[in-house]
Amino acid sequence: MAALGNFAPSGDYAFPYRDLVGTQVLVTGGRGTLGAAISRGFASLGAQVWCVDQSPIQAGEHDPRITHRVADVRDRASLLAVQAELAQTAGLDVLVNAHGLQIRSDFAGCDEETWMTLTDVNLNGVYRSCQVFGEPMRTRGGAIVNIGSVNGVVVSGKGTPYGIQKAAVSHMTKVLAVEWAPLVRVNAVAPTAIPSGMTQDLFANPDYVRTKTQSIPLKRTGTEEDIVHAVMFLASSASGLVTGHTLMMDGGLSLV
């Protein structure tokens, strides 16, 4: 399935993601709201999904299409243990870095412990994941999709550390797109706020939802499905000429 990395798309416009069927896909943060949705989406296409998260699967949550592994993006050894298993297979075709952590703060009020904690997950975690899981793709091809944020483009008063780290992820995406070409394509998506475990306190506030919606030209916030479709596009050969790009999924918020 190396063709996902550098391959002109087919004319199968009715099912542009056909080349994802039978692929191996790894999703970090795969038990979070967005990571789980992405995992289910790829599994629905017939991909074999490796769901990597620091939280173990709970009783009754087993899905035969998804292989769960407990690993922490802050711990390289735990990621290497998963990669050792992958090395016994045909190899990984798609890597989606969907993990993330938000502790809201402005810049001046962010203490060093908070800054280092956020950086180790949101930035260093992508660095480790790409090195451990993405680097082996350089000899066989593949696609990497990083989950960024609109806060990496616009300034959010209480999301400053997170936004700085997501801006760095967008630049890392560009660097890897150049260094790992031509066999590996590397892209990112930058969503506006979507209902998730990370934003449940915000979406529980009607004033926030009303104000946020009014600030977006398309007058709606995002959904899991919005992001899953974008990730599938960037992972498939439908985007075979796209690399180093951060796709804004913000309803036009970054334009105003």
Summary of the structure (lengths in Angstrom):
residues: 256
radius of gyration: 17.5
end to end distance: 40.3
largest distance: 52.6
contacts: 878
relative contact order: 0.17
helix: 43%
strand: 16%
